[in-house]
């Protein structure tokens, strides 16, 4: 018998094609009157659609969310929310926009309603990250967990195919690390394997038919499950490395997760064999392929990047990234060994398929 502790998160999820139409009612359910709509500059059009849908319930739009939530952007958004007398925030987009909403909530306690258009999973977690002076600092606080999440697969149709693939593999990383988390439990194991399997089916189908609603729905369903895992158990080496690479070298979030995941799985494989068997099974790997190879092949076969050097990392950054990642100790199935992690990072830099 396995001993465990499981704590559910206080959150409402509305899932289904066309569910954006329920936004006004969900704002009222929160007891809010004036919602500040958050987005990136590129998703301004979707933010305007949300504001139009809300009518008088919309306090305004802040469209300057950026990757890794720089502290300056967070402060500016907090001031705009205060000036407009907003009593809730609506984050439409991916992890960058949800992260900005969390930064506002951390300071003000404003409730967040998230409308994900990518598969990042941040909307299901009480985890926040803010980058200051070139370092990304993460933490956990119940105030930043979105109160309501609207999952509408129709909204993810505009997500480009390459970003759909990398965003989906980013979500798979949450579930993969959840399967060998030090505080894992059987409920999360079930969600993790089901989430990985849903995304493993969906991503190749999206590449073949980007407008296919069944595949988009499967991907969003998988992202919800994987994000739930991320929000309930601790993460390990993979996420620490990706936070380091993203926050300190400004590498794109989803692509970084996509590239690093196979190598982090290879590093931990011998120390977490049951987790690796679940991951390989969920990804439909044949008997000769490991979990690490299955994750690599999913990226490569769907035209996603597999090398850090191809997304902007310089060769000289490997040693500095290693120093930052090892600055603090954190739980991981295999002990953190400097030379082995250097090899991991070098393989990720070069794009080598795990052996």
N, C-alpha and C positions, 0 to 999 in steps of 0.2 A: 504494500500500500504506500502511496506517495503522499506525504504531508504537504500542504500548501495553504496559502492565504490568497483570497480573491476579493477585491473591492471593486464594485461597479461604479461607473462614472455617471453623475447626474446630467444627462444630456438627452435632447430630443432629436430624432433623425426623421426627416421626410424624404422618401426615396421614390423616384419614378419619373418617367418622361413627362414633361410638362408641369412638373411640381413647382416650378418657379412662380406659377400663377397663385400659389398659396402664400406668397411672401407677405402681403399686407396683413393677412390673418395671423401669421406667425409673429409679426412685429407687435400686433395687439396682444397676443398671448404673453409676450414678454413684459407687457405693461409699459411699452415705450411709446413716445410721441414723435420724436425727431431723430432720424437715423442719418449718421454720416456714412456715405458710401465710399469705400476704399477700393483702389485698383492700382495697377501699374499704368504708366503712360500708354502702353500698347493696348491695354484693355479698357481704355476710356469709353469706347462705344458700348461695351457691356455695362459699365457703370452707369452711363446715361440711360440705358434701357431700364435698369433697376430703379433709378431715380424717377423716371417717367411712370413706371408701374406704381410707385409709392405715392406720387403726387404730393400732397401737403405733408405727408409723413417724412419726406426727404428734407434733411437740413442742408445738404450740400454734398459735393464730391471732392475727395482728396485723391488725386491720381498720380502720386509720386512715390508709390511703394517700389522698393528696389531690393535686389538680392541681399541676403544676410542681415537685413535690418540695421543699417548704420544708426548710431545713436542720434546723429543730427536729424535724420529723417523721422525717427520716433518722436523727438522733441517737437519738431514742427507739426506733426500730425496731432499730438496731444494738445498743442496750443490752438490749432484750428477747431478741434472738437470742443474745447472750452469756449472759444469765441462764438461758435455757432449754437451754443447751448444744446449740443447733441446729448441724448440720453441713451443711445446705443450706437454700435458700429456694425455695418454690413461689409464683410470682406468678400468680394467676388474675384476669383482668380486662383492662383496657386499658392505655394508655400510662402512666397515673398509677401503677398497681400495679407494672408492669414497671420503671418508673423508680425506685420505692422499692427494689425488689430490687437494682437496679444500685447504688444508693447504699450498701446494705449490703455488696455484693460489693467495691465500691471500697475500703472501709475494712478489710474482714476477709478478702477472698478467697473467701468462701463461694460454692460453685457455685449457679447459679440454674437452675431448671426453669420455663419459662414456659408458661402455658396461656391464650392470647389468646382473649378473647370479643368483641373489637372488631377493627377493621381498621387499627390505629395503626401497626403494623410495627416498633415499638421492639424487639421480641423478636429481631429479626434483625440488630441492630446493636451494635457496641461503643461506641456514643455514649451519654453520660449527660448529665443536666442537673439542677442543683440551684439553687434560688432562695434568695438570702440578701440581706437588706436591700433588697428590692424589685428586685433584678437577678438574672436567670437566667443562670447561667454554665454553658456546655457544654464538654465535653471528650471525648476518645476514649481508651479503655483496654481492652486485651484481657481484663482480669479481669472486666469487667461484661457481656461477651457471654454470654447464657444458653447453657448447655452443651447443653440439650435443649429442644425446643419441641414441644408436643402441640397440633396443630390439629384440633379436633373441631367441625365445623359445627353440630352439635346444640346446642352451648353458646351459639352466637351468636343463636339464635332468640329469646332473651329481650331482645336489644338492640332498643330502640324504633326504629321506622322512621326518625324524623328523625335520631337519632344514627347509625343505620346509614348513612344517606346522607352525613352530614358526615364520619364516620369513614372512609368509603370514598373521599371526595374528598381527605381528608388523605393517604391512601395514594397516590392518583394524583399528588399534589404531589411525593412522594419520587421517583417515576419520572420525572416531567416534568423536574425539575431535574437528575436523573441523565443525561438525554439531552443536556444542554448543559454538563455538568460539565467543569471544566478537566482532570480526571484520568480522564475516562470511557474506556470501552473497548467493543469490539463485543459482548462477552458481556453486559455490563450493558445495552447498547442493546436487545438481543433480549429480555431479561427485562423491561425497562421498557415496551416497546411491548406485549408480551403481557400484562403486569400491568394496564396502563391499559385494554386492550381487555376483559379479564375483568371488571374493575370497571364499565366502561361498559355492559356487558351486564347485570351483576348488579343494579346499584342501582335502575334502573326496575322490574325484576322483583320486587325485595324490596318496593318501595312497593306494588305490586299484590297481592302474596301474601307477607306477612312470614314465614310458616311454610314457604315452599317450600325444600326442601333443596337442589335444584339451584342456585338463585340464591345461597343462603347458602354453599354449597360454592365456587361461582365467586368470590364476594366474598372468601372466606378465601384461596383460591388466589391471587387477584390481590394481596391484601394481603401474602402471603408473598413474591411476586416483587418488589413495590414496596419492601417493607422490606429485601429483600436488596440492592437497588440503593442504598438509603439507607446501608446498612452498608459498602458497598464503594467508593463515590466521594463526593467532596465536594459539599456543597450550596451554594447561592448566595443571591441577594437575597431570594427568597421566604421561605426558612427563617429568615434573619436577621430579617426584619420580623416574622414570626410569633413567634419567641422573644422579641423585644422587646415585642410587644403582649401576649403571654401572661404573661411574667414580671414586667413592670413595671406592667401595668394589670389583671392577673388576669382576662383575657378567656378564655372557654372554648376549649380547644386545637383541637378538631376544627372547630368553627364558624369560628374565626379563619382556619385554613388554607383552608377552603372559600371564604371571602369574598375573601381576598387573592390566591389563586392566579390567577384570570383576569387581574388587573391586573399581577401580576408577569410573566405570560407576555406580555402586551401590551407591557410595558416592554422585554423582551428579544427580541421577535419579529424585528426587523430584523437583530439580531446573531446569531441562531441559526435560520436558516430551515429547515435540515434537521430539527432537533429539532421545530420547530413542525409541519412536515409529518407527522412520525411521530405526534405527539400528536393532531392533527386526524384522521388516518386511523384511529387506534386508537379514537377516540371516535365514529367513524362520521359525522363532520361532512360536510354537503353542500359542494359546490364553492364556495359563496359565503361560508362561515363559516370564520373563523380558529380556531386552537387556543384562543386566549383566549376567543372567543365560544362555542366548543363547551363549554369548562369552565364558563363562566357559565351557559349554557343547561341543562347537566346539573344544576346546583344549583337554578336557578329552577324548572325544569320538574318537579322532584321535591320541591318545597316546602321546600327548605333556605334558610337566611338568606343574603342577598346584600349586606347593608350592616352595617358595623361599628357604626353607631349603634343598630342593632336588637339588639345583643348586649351592650350596656353601656358602649360607649366614648363619652366626651364630646367635643364639638367642639373644646374647648381642648386635648385630648390629642394632636392631630395633630402639632403643632410639637414637642412634647416627644418623641414617638415618633420623629420624624425625627432629632432630635439624638442620641438613644441609638443608633439604627440606624446612623448615620454615624460613630459614635465611633471605630470601628476599620474599616480597609479589609479586604476579603475578595474572593476571585475571583468574577467575574460576567461573562457574555458582553459586556454593555454597560457602559461605565464608569459609576460611581456619580455621578450628577448631582443635586445637592440639589433644584433646582427641579422636575426631572422626577419625583423620588421623592416630593416633596411632592404633586404632582398625582396620582401613583399612590395615595398614602394618602388623599387627599381623595376620589378616585373610589371607593375601597373603603369609605370612611366613608359616602358617599351611596348606594352601591349602583348605580352607573352601569354599564350594559352597555358593555364595551369597544367602541370604534369600529373 
